[in-house]
Amino acid sequence: MDKDGAVYSVELENVTKIFDESTVAMKNVSLKVKKGEFFSILGPSGCGKTTTLRIIGGFETPNEGTVRIDGRRVNNLPPNRRPVNMVFQNYALFPHLSVFENIAFPLRLKKMTESEIREKVEYMVELVKLKGQERKFPRQLSGGQKQRVALARALVNEPRVLLLDEPLSSLDAKLRQYMLMELDRIHDEVGITFIYVTHDQAEAMSVSDEIAVMNNGVIEQVGTPPEIYESPANTFVAGFIGETNFFVGKVVDVSSEYLKVETRFGILTCYKDKEAKIGDTVEFMIRPEKVYVTKNYPPQNMNFLRGKVDQLIYLGSHTKYYIMVENTLIRSIKQHTRYWMDESTISWDDEVYVWWNPDDSYLIKVTGG
Amino acid sequence: MKRHDIYTLPILIWLSLFFTIPLSITVIMSFMSSTPYGGVTLPFTVGNYVEIMKGRILAILWRTIWISALSTLITLGLSLPVSFFMATSKWKNLLLMATIIPFWTNFIIRIFAWIFLLGNNGMLNNILIQLGIVKNPITFLYNSWAVVVVIVYTYLPYMILPIYSAMEKFDFSMIDAAMDLGATKIRAIFKVMFPSIKGGITAGILFVFIPALGSYAIPELVGGRDSVMLGNLIAWEITTARNWPYATALSNILFVSTALALFLYLKIQGSDGK
């Protein structure tokens, strides 16, 4: 909590945004973003994440609901009067202005003196590591440099919240990884709230304090990266974040910690993350990195299936196995911790055991039967 | 002849036939004298230019310039909001079509349409009399203002099209960005959009101002005695006075001053950029 008493930097309360009868971009969205957080909004394209960002920025007005920034209702404030700044997906740099003038743009609007402007712009140029590029024009810059200019321009006004709309989507994979680390560093240095919109789960996972997963205009889950990955709120979140194996079945036995579930693969045991009774239909999942593939008979008390290696993809640090069991592919990832010749003997078409510890599964959904 | 010259041959022939040769003829003719029956004759003389420099036509030249400049300014003022609306509209292509459709009707017929609209017995006067706003018809036509109105009407699409095409390419998220950084919408448009569509505005100004300088039919049909423009004077010298050398000298003056204005304008446009 700081001097104005608000805990949350940005709050959305039951915000609904309808573009026309057919397009509902946001349905009753509520969000609370804590001060200083690196908060991501993650979802497939068209899920309403950019609209959410534009509503916070003031470029769209909600049809219903309240938007608060630092505890103050801002529904009717235009973008130029909100203490937030935005980094646009295509950077939106002004092509007729140099790097220096692009960054100085908001300061000149405020009619600051030349020496103040120089000082602030120089600090920003230093922060985003653009020293020596000040006189260049946007068309002379690489994608990563444009990104840095856009970032500096959005930060120079000292906003309370920085909004980032898929800022890395037009960079190549290596540069994206590097810029992501840069973003994280800049976030630590300026200490303000970052709200980051992306469709890339790896990006969101690697830098966020919290992630909101959005789909079809609805927030499916808000949580820390491990919460979202390990205990997804529903099938959509489980499927969207990383790869996973789903199982559906009827509960046939309940103990204090485990459920026995009758699935199309036979009876499997899963950890009782939620209350369930005999006869309920349940859905649970097991992440591929927790699934083992061996030729030997698995240890005791493990869930196991028998199948045939359908596909294996060697990726250096790990190998992905796709095992065909009863016409369904079960995914497994093996992390290589030894020199490869000493390790793997499994190959295409091998008959194998696929097994996992029931403790590692997660019960997503229980439907009363 | 180098090999690649062959490819430029057609355009070379085209330019000589339809540009260089006619222009040379007018230049040569302007230094000759006229015969009583409208022919041209030697010896070469600078008399036609001396006659022009004596200044009798200065009033006409001045009028030609201000009518053209004012018309250009008005078309620009109208085109900016119209193009903005078109470029941001859902029905871009429909609006573009609507801008071009008037071209399908003959130019002269469109001028006559204005005579029917604004004439003493025209629609506007009839309405005003019917409504009892005026007793006697107002003379809208046959003055320089009528000429300006019809020039603006005629050349408006030539201004709209280049500005629209520049705006259509403009990345409107830059306006969002400018507003996000503290600018009002109006300031965002002036500080970010205008510099980006400068090329379109320049083209539009040239497309309107230059043909307006050479106006002939419009002042002839809707102008009065005191709205004669240079084009009318040239036509009169050719047809009625049958003084071709004098007429060609006038048209050369028009040509050179237009070229000079164009050159200066592009020079100024070029230098304030980077």
HADDOCK unambig.tbl for C-alpha pairs under 7 A between the chains (distance, minus, plus):
assign (segid A and resid 79 and name CA) (segid B and resid 179 and name CA) 5.95 0.50 0.50
assign (segid A and resid 79 and name CA) (segid B and resid 180 and name CA) 5.00 0.50 0.50
assign (segid A and resid 80 and name CA) (segid B and resid 179 and name CA) 5.07 0.50 0.50
assign (segid A and resid 80 and name CA) (segid B and resid 180 and name CA) 5.05 0.50 0.50
assign (segid A and resid 80 and name CA) (segid B and resid 181 and name CA) 6.16 0.50 0.50
assign (segid A and resid 80 and name CA) (segid B and resid 182 and name CA) 4.03 0.50 0.50
assign (segid A and resid 80 and name CA) (segid B and resid 183 and name CA) 5.85 0.50 0.50
assign (segid A and resid 80 and name CA) (segid B and resid 184 and name CA) 6.58 0.50 0.50
assign (segid A and resid 81 and name CA) (segid B and resid 182 and name CA) 6.77 0.50 0.50
assign (segid A and resid 85 and name CA) (segid B and resid 180 and name CA) 5.88 0.50 0.50
assign (segid A and resid 85 and name CA) (segid B and resid 181 and name CA) 6.64 0.50 0.50
assign (segid A and resid 86 and name CA) (segid B and resid 180 and name CA) 6.79 0.50 0.50
assign (segid A and resid 92 and name CA) (segid B and resid 173 and name CA) 6.10 0.50 0.50
assign (segid A and resid 92 and name CA) (segid B and resid 174 and name CA) 4.93 0.50 0.50
assign (segid A and resid 92 and name CA) (segid B and resid 177 and name CA) 6.43 0.50 0.50
assign (segid A and resid 93 and name CA) (segid B and resid 174 and name CA) 6.95 0.50 0.50
assign (segid A and resid 94 and name CA) (segid B and resid 174 and name CA) 6.91 0.50 0.50
assign (segid A and resid 94 and name CA) (segid B and resid 192 and name CA) 6.72 0.50 0.50
assign (segid A and resid 96 and name CA) (segid B and resid 195 and name CA) 6.70 0.50 0.50
assign (segid A and resid 106 and name CA) (segid B and resid 181 and name CA) 5.10 0.50 0.50
assign (segid A and resid 106 and name CA) (segid B and resid 182 and name CA) 6.02 0.50 0.50
assign (segid A and resid 109 and name CA) (segid B and resid 182 and name CA) 6.76 0.50 0.50
assign (segid A and resid 109 and name CA) (segid B and resid 183 and name CA) 6.67 0.50 0.50
